Amino acid sequence: MGADSGPGAPAAVPWRKVLYERQPFPDNYVDRCFLEELRRNIRVRQYCYWAVVRETGLIAQQVSCVAVFLTLWSYMEQGDLVPSAVLWVCLGCALLGYGLYEILGGSCVRERTRLADLQSSTIFLAFTFGFSPVLKTLTESVSTDTVHAMSAVMLLAHLVSFPYAQPSPPGSLSLNAALFGSVCLASRLPGALHTFTMLSCAVLVFALWPCLLHRMREKAEWSFPWAAVLVCLAGVRGLGSLWPEGALLLLLALLTLTLVCPLLLVHLQRHKDNIHGPWDEAEIREDLSRFLN
């Protein structure tokens, strides 16, 4: 950079920060007021520890949802759960969740009618039940280890790509990954009714429950931490009945995710040192939508 007293910078001509006129200064010249516009950390967000802990509860409960689903699948594979009983429980949970979703909706405008919701549910159940024998034989030519590996990768992709700021919309990557993993696992169950039951549980856990949880976060904030804690306890308890060491690992992972990681984020936030000044790209804050018409 040049200086005010450097060569090629006459004191009689004031320097202007413009590009549309020729000036008797080098191209890289700046005056001594250049660094006066320096600003530090003007966009750094200061986090509150317990607010971050609350937000990580959504991630923790989603991990626990996967643990609950795997627990149900394992019990059904071993023959310890009757598919008809699981279906009745899923139906009761779906009706209870739908009623709670409607109550929490309050006076908001509905995009769909209840009749449309009933029709969609009926069509889904009919098609899933009809194609269950096909899905049951979908991976017969694939080894069990490969099926388990594909399911693990798909469930991991579900957790990584899950839109934690909003519920999974139909066709999203996370929902498709979870359903693909569910189909792979369901194809290893003893019968077609087991497959239908497992897919119904997958839709309930991976599609409907996130929507209800999102509504709870919006309309009843006090209920969200309790719901997340209950799901986490259910995941640890269910996994503990099959694999105590795995339940201990899951518990440690959840505690690290909800307590240690927020503490680390808040601590590292103090060491941020972002600088902003006249060298930054210009930001157009004016509404330019009128030029797009």
Number of C-alpha atoms within 10 A of each C-alpha: 9 16 14 16 10 13 10 13 20 13 10 6 10 12 16 11 12 8 8 6 7 7 15 11 20 13 10 8 17 18 16 10 8 13 12 9 11 12 13 13 11 10 10 12 9 9 14 12 16 13 10 17 18 16 16 19 22 23 19 23 23 23 21 26 22 20 22 22 19 17 22 18 23 17 14 21 17 10 13 10 15 13 19 12 11 18 18 12 12 17 15 12 14 17 11 12 18 16 12 14 18 16 11 16 15 9 8 8 7 9 6 8 9 11 9 10 12 11 12 12 11 12 12 13 15 12 11 18 19 13 14 23 16 14 21 23 14 15 18 12 7 9 9 14 9 12 19 15 12 16 21 17 14 23 22 18 18 25 18 13 15 22 16 16 9 13 20 22 13 10 9 14 18 24 26 19 22 27 21 19 24 26 23 25 25 29 25 21 19 14 16 21 19 26 30 26 24 25 24 20 23 23 15 17 19 24 20 17 20 23 17 18 21 20 20 20 16 13 16 12 12 11 12 21 18 12 16 22 16 14 20 24 16 18 26 24 19 21 24 17 11 13 13 14 11 14 19 15 12 21 20 12 15 21 13 14 17 21 18 13 16 22 18 11 14 15 12 10 14 11 8 11 11 11 12 15 13 13 10 8 8 7 6 7 6 6 7 9 7 6 6 5 5
